[in-house]
Amino acid sequence: MGSIEITRRQLFAAGAGTAGTLALASCTPFPAVTPVDGPWDCGIASGLHSPTAAVLWARFAPAALSTVDIGWEVASDPTFGSVVAAGTVTTGPDTDGCAKVLAEGLAEGTRHWYRFRVGDRSSPVGHTKTLPGSDEVPDVTRLAVGSCQEFSSGFYPAWRAVAAADLDAVLFLGDYIYESAGEVSPLWGVRDDPSEGAVDLATYRAKYRMYRTDPDLRAAHAAHAFCPVWDDHEVRDNYHRGTLVEDPARAAAAYRAWFEYQPVWPIDGTRIHRRLRFGRLADLSMLDTRQYRDPNPKRDLLVSTNAAPGSVVHAAGRTLMGVDQREWLFDGLGEAQSDGVTWKVLGQQVMLAPLRAIDLDDPVLGAGPDHAGVYFNVDQWDGYTAERDLLTGFLHDEAISNTAVLTGDIHSFWQASIHLDQEVAASPVVAQEFVCGSISSTAVGFLPDLADAFAGLTKGFSPAFRWVDWKRRGYGLLEMTPEDMHVEYRTVDPRSRFSPDRRTVTFDWPQGTHDVAVGF
């Protein structure tokens, strides 16, 4: 069989072309959100860092024009009657007025309140929580999981719900901004995005400022510590390590703006993969599946891989994570297992479970490379099957227990067991994957009948999925205890800022097993 290759954009455009006038009539765009007045125009934010430190962030708009000293303080109460840390940070045009602080000496596993001040101009008050101590075993840890929030595709009722929830932190798995020029599709657009495409530092910064005009996104940042990583749209669609060589100035600008506007403390250059521990309850590895990856075939959707050029996805040595990050991940998982940490959680961008529509490595069908088939999307781990085998083999051989993979990217909800050999249903299960939807970005959800058809079709791909939902948008809620993990998919209607969030499905997973129970 020859190579069959079309892009995701082509598929979705083809679907849009069949929508007709009914969809046009039902998707009238709403007005754009009014930008915030005042000096703290992008709100405030905090980031997870350690049991005794938190990253604090704010943007003071006048500092984009000239250098300003900003005072900050952290308290153990919301009235700031007991200030436990304070200081001054200088910011200016070099960081677009963004100020970032590593507030240290904080109590472990404790709620704190923080604020910034310039003269008599005080920022809103934010709330954050430090990580538990290394030997602590929390009774419960609650995380929200979000990704993919294209501005024009919808309002952010998901963030409105997250802001009101009782959480320990928020994991963001990428596509915080979309680099393309703003537009409102007549099919799925909801609000105006007047921005130009981001190609340099000024235009990437402008994207972050525009996204932060949303009051619900600002509220979620103010309410909880975030732990973010990027995906592709923070730079450009489907980028890879070759992009850094092809257009180094653009990549450098995109990375710089991300670090300026996200509440993360730099580690080493543009490295974002990092590990955080919730005591001995959970070990969290946040991965980068973009900047170190080998290039994909020219097209990425519905690719047959039994012959060139598609067969490159099965090449030995081909990497999604990069060798150094892979070794770092394996070392960390091994340490967590030996330290007796109950849950090992991977936060990452692209789906690990395969979406293989047709099996082409069966000898009956003729010779082909291991795992050959027709794959729905080789931009995800299906484009790097040898490295996926290394990961599943490591989890199996080292007996790494209770491994949960949290995923974003594809604007839909999925759940599946991850097997040692993904093509054999009887193969040992080594992990569970939860793909937690999108905050606002849509795939085929604007065409409900097509979305349902896609779900029915892809649910039967190998391996069998417990849950597939192409229609809805929203976020995931993850609750971990020493006994079990409970995951909920919460869905919203982004056409309304005030849409309530609804629980559509739950997954209960007793630790030490792979007996995942689905509930509603």
Buried (B, 14 or more C-beta within 10 A) or exposed (E): BEBBBEBBEEBBEEBBEEBEEEBEEEBEBBEBBEEBEEBBBBBBBBBBBBBBBBBBBBBBBEBBEEEBEBBBBBBBEEEBEEEBBBBEBEBBEEBBBBBBBBBEEBEBBBEBBBBBBBEEEBBBBBBBBBBBBEEBBBEEBBBBBBBBBBBBBBBBBBBBBBBEBEBBBBBBBBBBBBBBEBEBBBBBBBBBBEBEEBBEBEBBBBBBBBBBBBBBBBBBBBBBBBBBBBBBBBBBBBBBBEBBEEBEEBBBBBBBBBBBBBBBBEEEEBBBBBBBBBBBBBBBBBBBBBBBBBBBBEBBBBBBBBBEBBBBBBEEEBBBBBEEBBEBBBEBBBEBBEEEBBBBBBBBBBBBBBBBBBBBBEEEBEEBBEBBBBBBBBBBBBBBBBBBBBBBEBBBEBEBBBBBBBBBBBBBBBBBBBBBBBBEEEBEBBBBBBBBBBBBBBBBBBBEEBBBEBBEEBBEBBBEBBBBBBBBBBBBBBBBBEEBBBBBBBBBBBBEBEBEBEEBBBBBBEBEEBEBEEEE
